[in-house]
Amino acid sequence: MHSPSNTLRLMRVLVFSACALTVPAVTKAQSQEADPSTPPAPFRSPYLPVADGSVLQEVPAASDARVREMRELRRALDKSPEDLTIATRLARAYLDFGRGIGEAHYAGYAEAVIAPWLKQTVPPVPVLVTHAGILQYQHQFDTARSSLRRAVEHDPKNAQAWLTLSTIDMTQGEYDDAAKDCGRIGLGISTIAIACSATVASFTGQAQRASQLLAAIEPQMQREDAPIRAWIAGLQGEIAGRLGQWDRQESYFREALQYTPADDFLSVAYADFLLDRNRPGEVLTLLANQTQSDTAFLRIALAQQALGSPQLARYTWIRSARFEALALRDSALYDREQSRFVLHMLHDPQRALALAEGNWKVQRAPWDVRVFLEAALAADHPQAAAPALAFVDKTRLQDPVIDALAKKVRARMSIEKPR
């Protein structure tokens, strides 16, 4: 039976679906030398450090307990390269760490660890489930589903597999399937199953019921370790937001970050909350040490814009460069983030709408709905957002911000002349 601690690694993404992908960023020395008034084109020429003291990359501190664990597991696997248990533990440690700091390279490390077992005709179930977690992080949802289906064929009671399936289904707006997945998690970790079901309820017009479900298991969670308590608090914050209870939402986000400071998902969600409340200065304080995360860096750039920073051109260029790096990899995994950037920082609503439409084909979390509606309004093409409106109606999604946007889109649709 999988413990709650093991299941946490995949449940956390039920709250924050925007996983971060870090790509080569402009170095500190480079940013100091650049002229912010005329940013150069991304990757026009190689960067050459001007001094031995130039900082090229910040790496995780060796004092970090998670880093020590990864190193110990790496040494153990080097000594016993055929030990499946050690390999899956190391792969999961890499993936968890990468998620926590918004650094995608660790997903690649995780995949390399389990690669020998993936080559087998019938990979072991733990490898299939771990690989599915990596694929889900990379937004390769169909391939992840396939891996998980193979896993549950061999082990129908595998809670981790059902939990990951529910995560993928929720990310793509398949809430009926997600509810079934949650129900298969099993009584052995009933609190996790309840939290999973509460998340589905919060997406389907039952936010108040979801809040009550989480409140019912909160006493049990107080006995759990910090990451699980942070997860529950983060869920409660998201649900409070869907109910328009802003003070409660902020309180829960702050509580969650006390349990797991600098967690990328929690920090980004709280940063969005602060941006919506016109508190950009607090965003810069919150994310000061998380510039390596692409999702966090976008919020930093948006905060700099809101503050009218004289360095805005530089932040805009850096953010553009990171998206350019993704394009060079032929990656469209973060169209939602790019749509938001293109709309609000590059002021190109038509391109933002195209990105939002592409993103909608892949994922349909509440933020995907919001970005789609915002782009359609800004592009003066409300009819384009018809799929998002239909989704809101079908799922009965509750969200005060989305409700207001949907109302504006419907009003514009009613007076829009045929094109």
Buried (B, 14 or more C-beta within 10 A) or exposed (E): EBEBEBBBBBBBBBBBBBBBBBBEBBBBBBBEEBEBEEBEEBEEEEBEEEEEEBEEEEEBEEEEEBBEBBEEBBEBBEEEEEEBEBBBBBBBBBBBBBBBBBBBEBBEBBBEBBEBBBEEEEBBBBBBBBBBBBBBBBBBBEBBBBBBEBBBEEBEEBBBBBBBBBBBBBBBBBBEBBBBBBBBBBEEBEBBBBBBBBBBBBBBBBBBBBBEBBEEBBEEBEEBEEBBBBBBBBBBBBBBBBBBBBEBBBBBBEBBBEBBEBBBBBBBBBBBBBBEEEBBEBBBEBBEEBBBBBBBBBBBBBBBBBBEBEEBBBBBBBBBBBBBBBEEEEBBBBBBBBBBBBBBBBEBBBBBBBBBBBBBEBBBBBBBBBBBBBBBBBBEBBEBBEBBBEBBEEBEBBBEBBEEBBEBBEEBBEEEEEE
